[in-house]
Amino acid sequence: MASRKLTSEQANWLFLHFPNKTNKELAEELTEMIRKENQIKLTRLNKLLEEDFGESAKKIIDNKIKAINKFKAVSESLIKRYARELHCPRKSREHLIMCNQVKAKATNIKRWMKKAEKVEHIMEWLRTFDEKDTRFCVIEGNGQLKSFRVSINRFNKEEGFDRSIFLTSQFIPEISLLRVHASLFRAFQ
């Protein structure tokens, strides 16, 4: 086994949960399991130290206590090694899809933040849109979000048909951005 042997209970747990969790989640949960087990062992070993044993026995117990106290955490790379040694099944398709979606969203958010603009005059900004334009603007509160939504509705009703574009918006709450997309007005499609 790798640098630390897993108990049969921990190995079974890892085998069962490997396909459906990220290595980071597995490492955190396995670390917590090992810490709880180590606490129980430390309590027992400390009680043994209070007993009247010879010097060699106390040295052995002290060494075991030191070894337990050295444990910090299980790393993701260690999870990979354990999984290989245990011949764990591959990650499930659903899990991989979910992980890829999370990565894609994080990548998109970074890209959107670079493109985001601060908008002072909403209607003037909306008039600069062409067909198939997608732009992002920073939203600084619910009031500004409502102003944008009202302005987009007003633009679509008053100017959208004449300019043959229709604006839609999507608020991204994680980063307080509004995504505004211009498409061909439905009457012209």
VEXGU-634589 format. One record per residue (C-alpha): chain; y, z, x; residue in three letters. Coordinates in nm, 3 decimals. Example, Ala and Ser with C-alpha at 12.3 -4.5 7.8 and 13.67 -1.06 7.14 Angstrom:
2
[baza A [-0.450 0.780 1.230] Ala]
[baza A [-0.106 0.714 1.367] Ser]
***
This chain:
189
[baza A [0.000 0.000 0.000] Met]
[baza A [0.363 -0.024 0.108] Ala]
[baza A [0.549 0.265 0.275] Ser]
[baza A [0.473 0.507 -0.012] Arg]
[baza A [0.153 0.512 -0.210] Lys]
[baza A [0.190 0.497 -0.586] Leu]
[baza A [-0.021 0.724 -0.801] Thr]
[baza A [-0.262 0.546 -1.034] Ser]
[baza A [-0.035 0.637 -1.327] Glu]
[baza A [0.269 0.482 -1.154] Gln]
[baza A [0.070 0.173 -1.051] Ala]
[baza A [-0.051 0.124 -1.411] Asn]
[baza A [0.303 0.170 -1.542] Trp]
[baza A [0.436 -0.090 -1.295] Leu]
[baza A [0.158 -0.334 -1.380] Phe]
[baza A [0.232 -0.306 -1.753] Leu]
[baza A [0.612 -0.328 -1.729] His]
[baza A [0.656 -0.580 -1.445] Phe]
[baza A [0.658 -0.896 -1.664] Pro]
[baza A [0.929 -0.771 -1.902] Asn]
[baza A [1.183 -0.588 -1.685] Lys]
[baza A [1.406 -0.679 -1.394] Thr]
[baza A [1.311 -0.550 -1.051] Asn]
[baza A [1.628 -0.341 -1.054] Lys]
[baza A [1.528 -0.172 -1.382] Glu]
[baza A [1.177 -0.115 -1.251] Leu]
[baza A [1.310 0.034 -0.927] Ala]
[baza A [1.541 0.273 -1.114] Glu]
[baza A [1.272 0.389 -1.356] Glu]
[baza A [1.006 0.425 -1.087] Leu]
[baza A [1.253 0.619 -0.870] Thr]
[baza A [1.314 0.857 -1.159] Glu]
[baza A [0.939 0.902 -1.216] Met]
[baza A [0.883 0.978 -0.847] Ile]
[baza A [1.175 1.224 -0.838] Arg]
[baza A [1.032 1.418 -1.133] Lys]
[baza A [0.691 1.428 -0.969] Glu]
[baza A [0.849 1.535 -0.639] Asn]
[baza A [1.030 1.823 -0.812] Gln]
[baza A [0.698 1.952 -0.942] Ile]
[baza A [0.540 1.921 -0.596] Lys]
[baza A [0.836 2.096 -0.428] Leu]
[baza A [0.813 2.388 -0.669] Thr]
[baza A [0.442 2.428 -0.591] Arg]
[baza A [0.491 2.395 -0.216] Leu]
[baza A [0.778 2.647 -0.213] Asn]
[baza A [0.557 2.896 -0.396] Lys]
[baza A [0.286 2.837 -0.137] Leu]
[baza A [0.534 2.915 0.142] Leu]
[baza A [0.584 3.261 -0.009] Glu]
[baza A [0.211 3.328 0.030] Glu]
[baza A [0.083 3.487 0.349] Asp]
[baza A [-0.065 3.194 0.543] Phe]
[baza A [-0.099 3.132 0.914] Gly]
[baza A [0.162 2.944 1.117] Glu]
[baza A [-0.036 2.618 1.116] Ser]
[baza A [-0.062 2.619 0.736] Ala]
[baza A [0.311 2.693 0.699] Lys]
[baza A [0.387 2.407 0.940] Lys]
[baza A [0.180 2.167 0.729] Ile]
[baza A [0.356 2.281 0.411] Ile]
[baza A [0.698 2.249 0.579] Asp]
[baza A [0.613 1.896 0.691] Asn]
[baza A [0.511 1.802 0.336] Lys]
[baza A [0.838 1.945 0.200] Ile]
[baza A [1.037 1.746 0.459] Lys]
[baza A [0.850 1.428 0.370] Ala]
[baza A [0.923 1.477 0.000] Ile]
[baza A [1.292 1.549 0.069] Asn]
[baza A [1.321 1.225 0.271] Lys]
[baza A [1.257 1.017 -0.041] Phe]
[baza A [1.578 0.853 -0.163] Lys]
[baza A [1.486 0.567 -0.397] Ala]
[baza A [1.254 0.275 -0.456] Val]
[baza A [1.422 -0.056 -0.370] Ser]
[baza A [1.386 -0.390 -0.546] Glu]
[baza A [1.212 -0.536 -0.241] Ser]
[baza A [0.961 -0.251 -0.252] Leu]
[baza A [0.894 -0.331 -0.619] Ile]
[baza A [0.816 -0.690 -0.517] Lys]
[baza A [0.573 -0.566 -0.250] Arg]
[baza A [0.404 -0.326 -0.491] Tyr]
[baza A [0.376 -0.603 -0.752] Ala]
[baza A [0.212 -0.838 -0.500] Arg]
[baza A [-0.032 -0.570 -0.389] Glu]
[baza A [-0.120 -0.480 -0.748] Leu]
[baza A [-0.149 -0.850 -0.847] His]
[baza A [0.094 -0.797 -1.134] Cys]
[baza A [0.131 -1.083 -1.384] Pro]
[baza A [0.433 -1.309 -1.345] Arg]
[baza A [0.760 -1.233 -1.520] Lys]
[baza A [0.743 -1.340 -1.885] Ser]
[baza A [0.918 -1.657 -1.997] Arg]
[baza A [1.139 -1.462 -2.240] Glu]
[baza A [1.245 -1.225 -1.963] His]
[baza A [1.333 -1.512 -1.727] Leu]
[baza A [1.534 -1.686 -2.000] Ile]
[baza A [1.725 -1.365 -2.070] Met]
[baza A [1.798 -1.311 -1.699] Cys]
[baza A [1.916 -1.671 -1.659] Asn]
[baza A [2.145 -1.637 -1.961] Gln]
[baza A [2.299 -1.322 -1.814] Val]
[baza A [2.355 -1.497 -1.479] Lys]
[baza A [2.504 -1.804 -1.648] Ala]
[baza A [2.738 -1.590 -1.854] Lys]
[baza A [2.854 -1.402 -1.543] Ala]
[baza A [2.914 -1.732 -1.362] Thr]
[baza A [3.105 -1.874 -1.658] Asn]
[baza A [3.318 -1.561 -1.687] Ile]
[baza A [3.420 -1.590 -1.319] Lys]
[baza A [3.507 -1.956 -1.366] Arg]
[baza A [3.702 -1.886 -1.687] Trp]
[baza A [3.902 -1.609 -1.525] Met]
[baza A [4.015 -1.848 -1.250] Lys]
[baza A [4.130 -2.100 -1.511] Lys]
[baza A [4.300 -1.846 -1.739] Ala]
[baza A [4.676 -1.873 -1.797] Glu]
[baza A [4.936 -1.631 -1.927] Lys]
[baza A [5.107 -1.787 -2.225] Val]
[baza A [5.461 -1.692 -2.325] Glu]
[baza A [5.534 -1.956 -2.590] His]
[baza A [5.220 -2.016 -2.792] Ile]
[baza A [5.320 -2.321 -3.000] Met]
[baza A [5.460 -2.504 -2.696] Glu]
[baza A [5.135 -2.435 -2.511] Trp]
[baza A [4.926 -2.560 -2.803] Leu]
[baza A [5.128 -2.885 -2.816] Arg]
[baza A [5.015 -2.967 -2.459] Thr]
[baza A [4.649 -3.005 -2.566] Phe]
[baza A [4.477 -3.344 -2.561] Asp]
[baza A [4.147 -3.439 -2.721] Glu]
[baza A [3.849 -3.254 -2.563] Lys]
[baza A [4.073 -3.013 -2.370] Asp]
[baza A [3.940 -2.661 -2.318] Thr]
[baza A [4.172 -2.395 -2.179] Arg]
[baza A [4.172 -2.020 -2.141] Phe]
[baza A [4.453 -1.772 -2.183] Cys]
[baza A [4.482 -1.401 -2.115] Val]
[baza A [4.510 -1.182 -2.425] Ile]
[baza A [4.695 -0.853 -2.382] Glu]
[baza A [4.613 -0.685 -2.712] Gly]
[baza A [4.514 -0.730 -3.075] Asn]
[baza A [4.869 -0.826 -3.171] Gly]
[baza A [4.873 -1.116 -2.929] Gln]
[baza A [4.526 -1.226 -3.043] Leu]
[baza A [4.644 -1.234 -3.405] Lys]
[baza A [4.954 -1.432 -3.301] Ser]
[baza A [4.734 -1.689 -3.129] Phe]
[baza A [4.502 -1.722 -3.426] Arg]
[baza A [4.796 -1.763 -3.669] Val]
[baza A [4.959 -2.018 -3.437] Ser]
[baza A [4.636 -2.217 -3.405] Ile]
[baza A [4.598 -2.226 -3.785] Asn]
[baza A [4.961 -2.333 -3.824] Arg]
[baza A [4.919 -2.601 -3.556] Phe]
[baza A [4.604 -2.739 -3.726] Asn]
[baza A [4.776 -2.753 -4.067] Lys]
[baza A [5.114 -2.888 -3.959] Glu]
[baza A [5.060 -3.092 -3.642] Glu]
[baza A [4.687 -3.137 -3.589] Gly]
[baza A [4.642 -3.432 -3.826] Phe]
[baza A [4.944 -3.620 -3.684] Asp]
[baza A [4.819 -3.569 -3.327] Arg]
[baza A [4.454 -3.630 -3.436] Ser]
[baza A [4.328 -3.308 -3.274] Ile]
[baza A [4.181 -2.992 -3.419] Phe]
[baza A [4.197 -2.664 -3.226] Leu]
[baza A [3.930 -2.396 -3.233] Thr]
[baza A [3.929 -2.065 -3.053] Ser]
[baza A [3.677 -1.812 -2.930] Gln]
[baza A [3.771 -1.464 -2.812] Phe]
[baza A [3.575 -1.331 -2.513] Ile]
[baza A [3.615 -0.952 -2.544] Pro]
[baza A [3.449 -0.858 -2.210] Glu]
[baza A [3.744 -1.002 -2.019] Ile]
[baza A [4.012 -1.034 -2.290] Ser]
[baza A [4.032 -1.412 -2.276] Leu]
[baza A [4.080 -1.662 -2.555] Leu]
[baza A [3.903 -1.995 -2.517] Arg]
[baza A [4.088 -2.272 -2.699] Val]
[baza A [3.915 -2.607 -2.748] His]
[baza A [4.069 -2.928 -2.882] Ala]
[baza A [3.843 -3.179 -3.055] Ser]
[baza A [3.902 -3.498 -3.250] Leu]
[baza A [4.035 -3.415 -3.598] Phe]
[baza A [3.747 -3.441 -3.846] Arg]
[baza A [3.922 -3.707 -4.056] Ala]
[baza A [3.914 -3.944 -3.755] Phe]
[baza A [3.549 -3.892 -3.662] Gln]
***
